[in-house]
Amino acid sequence: MDEKNRDSQLEVSFQDVNLARQLFGEHNKNLGRIADALAISLNVRGNTVYIKGDAIAADLAKNTLNQLYGLIREGYPVYPRDIDHAVKTLSSDDRVKLKDLFMDTVYVTSTKRPITPKSPIQKEYIDAIRSHDIVFGIGPAGTGKTYLAMAMAVASLSAGEVNRIILTRPAVEAGESLGFLPGDLAQKVDPYLRPLYDALHDMMHFEKVASLTERGAIEVAPLAFMRGRTLNNAFIILDEAQNTTSEQMKMFLTRIGFNSKAVITGDITQVDLPKGKPSGLVETLSILDNIEGIRFIRFSKDDVVRHRLVMKIISAYEKNEHKKKAE
C-alpha cells in the first residue's frame, strides 16, 4: 500500500464559535502544536477543522480536538502545555478520557491556576495519596512527583485535614559537604531546601508562606532534624529520597504519627550517596512493597511534564547508560 492510500482526510465541526476560537488558539497556534506533534495538516474554515495526513494520526487529532473542546465547554482553560499533554496521553492510549485527568483539580493556586494531573500515572498517584497513608513516588525528574505531592499537602492544610505541612530532604549532593559551605547551619542547608520553597511559592503568595512558616504550620527542614520526633496531624513530604541511607529511611518512616500522611519521592537512577552506601529508597522496594496501606507509584520518562526536550534528554542518557553497560 503506497503512502497516499494511507492518508486520511477528516473534518470536525464545533457548535459554539467562541469556544472553537479558544480551542484553536490565537492565530490557530493550538492547532499548529497538534499538527507539528502528529506530522499532519490542520486547516480551518469557520468553526470546522479539516484534517489531512496519516490515517492513525488524523484519527488521533480528531479525538484530541473533540476532547479538548469538551474541556473548554466545561469551563477548563486549555493552555498550550495542556495541548502537548493531551496529544502525548492520547498517543499512548486513545481510550483515556481527558476530563478524568484535567478536571480532577488538586489545588487552585494564588494566581487562580488549577493544578491537575496531566497523565494517567499522575492521576493514579493523586488517587493513591488520597487513599493511602504512605505513598512512594519513584521516577525521573520532571514527572510532577514532588509538585503534585506539595499541591495535595497545601490542599489538605487549607481544608483543615492536617495541622501542618512538613517538607524535608536529605542534605546530600554530589561531591559537596556541608562542612565546606560558608555560613551557619541554616544558611548551609537552605540551598538543599530551596526547590521545596520554590514549589510552595508557586502555589501560595510569598506572604502567606512566610506567615504559615512563622506559625509552624509549614516547616521546611533537612532530614536530620526529624530524628527523635513524632509527627502527628501532619502532611509530610520526603523529597530526593534516593539519597537517604537505610538508617535514615527507617528513622523517617517511624516518625509518622496519628492522622498523618507521608509522601516519599525520588529517582533511583540519580543516587548521590558515596559508593558502597546503599540507598534507603531502593531498599524499600523489596522491604515494604507488600505492606497494606503503603503504595508505590512508578513514573517513567513518558510521564515527564516539563519542557518537551526533557523527555528526549532522559532518553538520551538512558541509551548512553545501556551502551556503557554493553561495553
N, C-alpha and C positions, 0 to 999 in steps of 0.2 A: 504494500500500500504506500503510495507516494505521499509527500509532505502535505500537498494541497488537500488530499482526501481526508487527512486527519484534522484539518482546520474546521472550526465551527463558527457559525455566525448566530449570535443570540441577541435578544433585546429584553430590557426590563424597564418598566414604567412605574412611576411613583405618583400616587394620587395628589398629595399635597406639594405644591410647587415650592413653598417656602422651606419645608422640611427637606425636599430634594436638594435645594441650594446648600443647605447646611451639610448634607451628606457629600455633595460634590466638592465643597470647599471653595475658598477664594480662588478665582481663576481656574477652577477644576483641579486644584492641587491634590486633593484627596484621591481623585480618580487617577491622577498621574502616579501616585505612590502604588496603587494597586496594579496599574498597568506595568510599571517598572518591575515590581516584585514578581509578577507572573509572566512577564515577557509576552504580553498581548496588547492589543489596541482597544482603547475605550473612547468612543465619540459620543457627544451629547447633542440632542436636538430637543429643546424644550425641557420636559421632565422625563425624557426617555434616554437611556444609555444603550448604545449599540456596541456589542462585544464581538471582537474578532480575534481568533487565534487558536492555539491548540485546544482540542475539544475538552480535555480534562481541566486545563487552566481556565477555559471560558466558563465551564460549569462552576468552578470554584469561585470565580469572580462574581458570578450571578448570586451564588449563595452568600458570599461576603457582603455584597451590596444590600441584599434583602434583609439580612440580619442586622447590619449597621443602621439601616433605615428604621427597623423596628425599635432599636435602642433609642434613636433620636425621637421617635414618636412617643416613647415612654418618658421623655424628658432628660435622658442621659446625654451630656455634652461630649460628643466624639472629638477627640484631639488627634493630631497626626500620628502620635505614637500608638494610639488605640487602633488605627488602621493597620499599622505594622503587626501589632499583636494579634489582631483578628485574622489577617492573612496567614500568619505563621501557625496559629492554633488550628484553623480550619484546613490548612495544608496537611497537618498531621492527622486530623480526624474530622472529616466533613460532617459528622453527626453531632458535634459539640454545639450546644446552644449558647451563644454569646451572652444572652440575657442572664443565664445562670451564673456566669462569671462576672460580667461588668456591672450587673445590678445588685450584686452582693456587697453593699457598702460596709466596709470595716470601720471607717472613721472619716469624718469630714474635717479637713484641715482649717487653720485660721484664715486661709485665703479662699475658703469655700470649695476647695478641690476635693472630690471624693477619692478615697483610697480604696481600690477594689482589686480582686485577683485578676490577673491577666492571662492565666493559663490554667488548664485543668489541675496541674500539680499544685499550683498556688491555692486554688480553691480547696483541694484536699488538705493542704497544710493548715489553712484557716479553720476548716471544719474540725481538724484534729485538735487544734488548740482550744476550740470551744468545748470539745467533749472529753479531753484528757487533761490530767493534772501535770504530766511531764511529757513534753514533745521535743524530739531531736529533729532539727532541720539540717540535712547534710548535703552539700553540693558546692559547685563553683561560685565564684564571686559574680554578682550581678543578677542572681536569681530571686532576689527580694526576701531572702530568709530573715535577715535582721530587721529590715524596714517594715515588713508585714507584722513581725512579732512586736515591734515597737508600736505600730498602729493599734494592734489588739490590746497592748498594755495601756496605752493612753485612753482607749475607749472604755476599758474596764475601770480605770480610775475615775473617769468622767461620769460613769454610770453608778459609781459607789459600790462596785462589786469587790474592790480591794481598797485598802487604805493608802497604799504606796507602791511605787514602782522602784525596783532595784535593778540597775544596769551594771554589769560587771564584765571584765575580760582580763585574761592573764597579761601581765606586763612583760611579754616576751617578743622580741623582734630579732630578725636575722643579724647576727654579728654585732649586736649592741647590748651594753649592760647599763642598767640604771645607775650604777655607781659612777659611771664615767660621764653622765649627763649633768649639766650645770643646774643650780637651784636647789631649793628644799624638796622634800618628798612630794608635796602637792604639785610643784612645778615639774618634777621629773615624770610623774605618772600621767599628767594632763595630756601629752601628745598621744598616748596609747588609748585614751578615752575619748578623744576629740570626735571620732566618727559617730559615737553614740550621741554626743551633744548635737552634731550636725543633723542627725535624723530627727531628734526631738524638736529642734528649731524649725525644721521643715514642716512640722505638724502644728506647733503652737507658737504664739508670739513669744519673743525673747523675754519680755517682762513676766509673762505667765510662768515660763520655765524657771526663771530666777526666783519668783515668789514661791513656787511649789518646792524648789530645791532648798530654799531658806527654811521652810516649814518642815522639811524632812519627808515630804510626800513624794519627792523624786530624789533618789540617791544614785550617784554615778561613782563607782569606786573600783579599784583593782581587786582581783580575785583574792589576794592575800588578806584583804580586810574582812572577808566573810568568815574566817576561822573563828570558832567559838560562839557563833551567833545562832539563834533560832529565828527563822524568818516567817512570821505569821501574817495573814491577811495582806499578802504581797503578790505582785506580778513580777517575777524575776527573770531576767534575760542574761544568759551567759553567752557572750559573743566570742568569736575566734577560739572556740573550744578545742580545736585541734592542737593548740599549744598548751593545753593542760597536761600535767603529768597524771599518772594513775592515782597518786595520793590526792592531788588537788581535785580531780573529778569526784572521787569518793567523798572528800570533805564537802564539796559544794552540794552534791545530791543529798547528803544527810543534814544539810542546813534547813531544808524545806519544811515549813511548819503547817499548821492548820489553815484552811481556807486560802492556800497559796497555790499559785500556778507557776511552772518554770518552763522556759523555752531555751534550749541549748542549740546554738548554731555553729557551724564550722565547715571547713573544706579540708578533707583528709588528704588531699594532694598538695597542700600548702603548709606542711608541718615545719616549724622553725625551731623545734627543740634540738638540743645537742645530739649528735649521732649516738645511737645506742640507747637513747632515752625514749621509751615507748609513749605514744600519745594516749592520754586518758580517753579521748573521744573514740579513737579506733578500738580501744579495748571494750568500750560499752557495747559495741555492735554484737559482740559474742556473749557478753555477760548479761545484758539486760533485754535482749531482743524479744524474749518470750514472756516478759512480765506484764500482767494485765494492768492497765492504767497508764502504761508508757507506750508512746507511739513514735516510730521512726519514719520520717518522710525523706525520701531521697530525690534530690533535684539533679538534673543533667544540664549539659550545655544548651540543650533545646529549650530550657526554661529561662534562659538569660533574657532580662527585660531592660537592659541598658542599651547603649548605642549599638546599632546593628553590627558594627565591626568587632564588638567584644566577643560575640559568639565565634566569629572567624578566628580571632586571636587565640581563644581557648582551644579550638580545633587544631590550629597550627602547632600549639605547644603539645597537645596530646599526640599528634603524629610524630613530633620530634622525640618525645619520650619513648614511644613504641620503637622508633628507629634505633635509639640508643640501646634499648634492651635487646633488640635483634642482633646488634653488632657485638 
